[in-house]
Amino acid sequence: MNYGDFFHDLTRQVTFLAQNVTDPDMMGKIGKSIQHFIKTGQAWAFVIGLALGFMLRGNIGK
């Protein structure tokens, strides 16, 4: 077995898994996403959907 080819293929596959992180501020990104979620009204739609889902589940599920 030629180990040179094996390790060359292994490193070639590993390089596809690497990524560059240009903005490491993950908590800032999460905060902005939550603010956008609330500002656009998606939070209300989520809450209303949960409430309707539980009501329908209670009525239809019996």
Number of C-alpha atoms within 10 A of each C-alpha: 5 6 8 9 10 11 11 11 11 11 11 11 11 10 9 8 7 8 7 6 7 6 8 9 9 9 9 11 12 11 11 12 12 13 12 13 14 13 11 10 10 13 15 13 12 12 11 12 12 12 12 12 12 13 12 11 11 10 9 8 8 5
